Amino acid sequence: MPLATSDLLPSCTGRVAECEPTRGAALSAGLLLGAGRRRNSRRRVPAVRGLPTMVSDKLTITNSDLYVEPSQIFPAILDRSINGIYLSNERLDVDKEVENRRRKVSFCGMPGAYSELAAMEACPGCELVGTKSWGAAVAAVVLGDSEKAVVPIENFYTKRIRILYEVLVKYDLHIVDEVYLNICHMLLGLPGSKKEDINRIVSHPQALVQCERYIREQFPTAGVMELPDTAEAARQLAIYRPPNTAVIASRRCADLYQLSVLDENLQDLENNPTRFVVLAREPAALEGVDPAKCKTSILFALPVDDQPGALLVALDCFTKEDINLVWLDSRELSPGEAEGLDWKYLFYANFEGSVEEPRVQRALEGLRGLAKYFRVMGSHRMQARFLEDFP
Ligand SMILES: O=C(O)C(=O)C[C@]1(C(=O)O)C=C[C@@H](O)C=C1
């Protein structure tokens, strides 16, 4: 593989003569002869249809500056491998790769999805990677392809928690942050299209539900179709250009997919916040965060949950420690899931406070003593207490 001098001298940004450790080897190989020209010699490799493209545009087979003569194989190439330049390059490559992966945050959807907007807010400066589904965004974190994932969890209008917490437990993931976005939906069409000609509306199911009254009143006879995310709907409209069709998506989608805004603020509620959570393999670092401004999520099951009052006794653990419960939800296990277990409801609770506080530790110890199943999914800083609190 041909090498660029810039790769052989990784720490040299100034004149080549200042780079002592590598200078001898490089000079003996005659590799520096083209150094003056090199800056201008970075050519892009033209993409050839059907062939994979090069990862780097520095190491191109067509760059004649990078060749050595056969007589230089020993002095140049062997010398470089012995004096460790390759090795230090490889070390740097590993560092670079690790750093790149640390900066990767997956979100579900295509660029322009609301989840991307939430990820931009939660993880500024990170590389955001869109995935085709919630599962793919979470799997990227499990497999170490991304450091974090940002996923929608509850909406003010549709209310229910939309996440399988057991998945987080199974893969040992933590909730490390939360973001509230006030979702503002746009009606987007192909450039030149008119609102009165629209007879098909496409979007994510949540977006359609959040604009139900608007669609019913403004487009009573339109066909309504669901796609996996709002931005995917916008992307497909831009690619396939079906006639008389509009999508419900963010304003950012209009810019990204060159669509026209046919109408704005379609959501039935003026305030339409959605809560997103940030998932990671490691718990959140909470040093310096005021525990009173934290939230904690737990999952638990009680031994005889058909018995009246069992939940009340469990929740008393929080009352005794003056802990404010923000959210309590339950899921009934399917007969298959419940087989062999002496419980069938899984409770999800979200409360104010951090696991680092003694009062929270006492409450959790109490609950752990009562529960058949108990998991802490993480403490994180609190952006807002309830969806209702978010302007
Ligand atoms: O489809 C998107 O753009 C998403 O980010 C998903 C999602 C959701 O699942 O709730 C996010 C926020 C809005 O409430 C509508 C859709």
The ligand as an SDF file (V2000), in Angstrom:
LIG
                    3D

 16 16  0  0  0  0  0  0  0  0999 V2000
  -40.0990   10.1560   13.3880 O   0  0  0  0  0  0  0  0  0  0  0  0
  -39.3750   10.9560   13.9870 C   0  0  0  0  0  0  0  0  0  0  0  0
  -38.9430   11.9930   13.4700 O   0  0  0  0  0  0  0  0  0  0  0  0
  -38.9970   10.6790   15.3670 C   0  0  0  0  0  0  0  0  0  0  0  0
  -38.0020   11.1790   15.8440 O   0  0  0  0  0  0  0  0  0  0  0  0
  -39.9100    9.8100   16.1800 C   0  0  0  0  0  0  0  0  0  0  0  0
  -40.9420   10.5850   17.0190 C   0  0  0  0  0  0  0  0  0  0  0  0
  -41.5760    9.6020   18.0420 C   0  0  0  0  0  0  0  0  0  0  0  0
  -41.3730    8.4250   17.9590 O   0  0  0  0  0  0  0  0  0  0  0  0
  -42.2970   10.1170   18.9080 O   0  0  0  0  0  0  0  0  0  0  0  0
  -40.3010   11.6520   17.8000 C   0  0  0  0  0  0  0  0  0  0  0  0
  -40.9540   12.7800   18.1240 C   0  0  0  0  0  0  0  0  0  0  0  0
  -42.3170   13.0830   17.6540 C   0  0  0  0  0  0  0  0  0  0  0  0
  -43.1520   12.8530   18.7650 O   0  0  0  0  0  0  0  0  0  0  0  0
  -42.7350   12.2020   16.5400 C   0  0  0  0  0  0  0  0  0  0  0  0
  -42.0300   11.1000   16.1910 C   0  0  0  0  0  0  0  0  0  0  0  0
  1  2  2  0
  2  3  1  0
  2  4  1  0
  4  5  2  0
  4  6  1  0
  6  7  1  0
  7  8  1  0
  7 11  1  0
  7 16  1  0
  8  9  2  0
  8 10  1  0
 11 12  2  0
 12 13  1  0
 13 14  1  0
 13 15  1  0
 15 16  2  0
M  END
$$$$
